[in-house]
Amino acid sequence: MSFSETLNAIVNRVDGAVSAMIIGTDGIPVEEYAVEKIIDLNALGAETSQMMKDVKFAAENLGLGEAKEFSIISDLCGIIMRKINDEYFLALVIKADGNYGKGRYVLRNTISRIEKEF
């Protein structure tokens, strides 16, 4: 299954999900899929790359071990970011009334299937 097909499957499995993307830690999108663009996905990549670095640094300083996931929930939407490996992460954008729990579950299971491809 291609990355595009994988992202399509993620969005279609989660109620309220509108887009998903694979982003390099440099903030450059590798692949994206969107049924609705409620946020600028290029800006998401740029903004979240620094956040991922900050979350990683904070987790290490707190002695928590490796940071694997973080999310931003706002009035407009939620963004769940899950680490694939040291170079890439997977992002899922869900409408405010969407199913965040299922989104987290689907990302975790998808990464276990695709991480070998990175």
C-alpha positions as CSV (number, residue, x, y, z in Angstrom):
1,M,0.0,0.0,0.0
2,S,1.4,3.4,-0.9
3,F,1.7,6.2,1.6
4,S,-1.1,8.1,-0.1
5,E,-3.4,5.0,0.2
6,T,-2.3,4.6,3.9
7,L,-3.2,8.2,4.7
8,N,-6.5,7.9,2.9
9,A,-7.3,4.8,4.9
10,I,-6.5,6.6,8.2
11,V,-8.8,9.5,7.4
12,N,-11.6,7.3,6.3
13,R,-11.4,5.1,9.5
14,V,-11.7,8.0,12.0
15,D,-15.0,9.9,12.5
16,G,-14.3,13.6,11.9
17,A,-10.9,13.2,10.5
18,V,-10.2,15.5,7.6
19,S,-6.5,15.1,6.7
20,A,-3.4,13.1,7.5
21,M,0.2,13.7,6.5
22,I,3.7,12.3,6.9
23,I,6.1,15.0,7.9
24,G,9.9,15.0,8.1
25,T,11.4,16.4,11.3
26,D,12.6,19.3,9.2
27,G,9.0,20.3,8.7
28,I,8.8,19.3,5.0
29,P,5.7,17.2,4.2
30,V,6.5,13.8,2.5
31,E,2.9,12.9,1.6
32,E,-0.6,14.3,2.5
33,Y,-4.2,13.4,2.0
34,A,-7.1,15.7,2.7
35,V,-10.8,15.5,2.2
36,E,-11.1,19.0,3.7
37,K,-8.4,21.5,4.4
38,I,-9.4,23.2,7.6
39,I,-5.8,24.2,8.3
40,D,-2.8,24.9,6.1
41,L,-1.0,21.6,6.0
42,N,2.3,23.1,4.9
43,A,2.2,25.5,7.9
44,L,1.4,22.5,10.1
45,G,4.6,20.8,9.0
46,A,6.7,23.9,9.7
47,E,5.1,24.7,13.1
48,T,5.0,21.2,14.4
49,S,8.6,20.3,13.6
50,Q,9.9,22.7,16.2
51,M,7.2,21.5,18.7
52,M,8.3,17.9,18.2
53,K,11.9,18.9,19.0
54,D,10.6,20.8,22.1
55,V,8.5,17.9,23.3
56,K,11.4,15.5,22.8
57,F,13.7,17.8,24.8
58,A,11.2,18.2,27.6
59,A,10.5,14.5,27.9
60,E,14.2,13.7,28.1
61,N,14.8,16.5,30.7
62,L,11.9,15.2,32.8
63,G,13.3,11.6,32.7
64,L,10.2,10.4,30.8
65,G,12.1,8.6,28.1
66,E,11.3,8.9,24.4
67,A,8.3,11.2,23.5
68,K,6.1,9.3,21.0
69,E,3.0,11.4,20.7
70,F,1.5,14.8,21.4
71,S,-1.7,16.5,20.4
72,I,-3.1,20.0,20.1
73,I,-6.8,20.4,20.7
74,S,-8.4,23.7,19.8
75,D,-11.8,25.2,19.2
76,L,-11.5,24.4,15.4
77,C,-9.8,21.0,15.4
78,G,-7.5,18.6,17.0
79,I,-4.1,17.5,15.7
80,I,-2.5,14.3,16.8
81,M,1.2,13.8,16.1
82,R,2.8,10.4,16.4
83,K,6.5,9.7,15.9
84,I,7.3,7.1,13.2
85,N,11.1,7.2,13.8
86,D,13.8,9.8,14.5
87,E,13.2,11.4,11.0
88,Y,9.5,11.3,10.4
89,F,6.1,11.6,12.1
90,L,2.5,11.1,11.2
91,A,-0.1,13.8,11.8
92,L,-3.9,13.5,11.8
93,V,-6.3,16.5,11.8
94,I,-9.7,15.9,13.2
95,K,-12.7,18.2,13.5
96,A,-13.5,19.4,17.0
97,D,-16.4,16.9,17.4
98,G,-14.4,14.0,15.9
99,N,-13.3,10.8,17.6
100,Y,-9.8,11.5,19.0
101,G,-9.5,8.2,20.8
102,K,-10.0,6.3,17.6
103,G,-7.6,8.6,15.9
104,R,-4.9,7.8,18.4
105,Y,-5.6,4.1,18.1
106,V,-5.5,4.2,14.3
107,L,-2.2,6.2,14.2
108,R,-0.5,3.8,16.7
109,N,-1.6,0.7,14.7
110,T,-0.7,2.3,11.3
111,I,2.8,3.2,12.5
112,S,3.5,-0.3,13.6
113,R,2.7,-1.5,10.0
114,I,4.6,1.2,8.1
115,E,7.7,2.0,10.2
116,K,9.7,-0.6,8.3
117,E,9.3,1.4,5.1
118,F,11.2,4.3,6.6
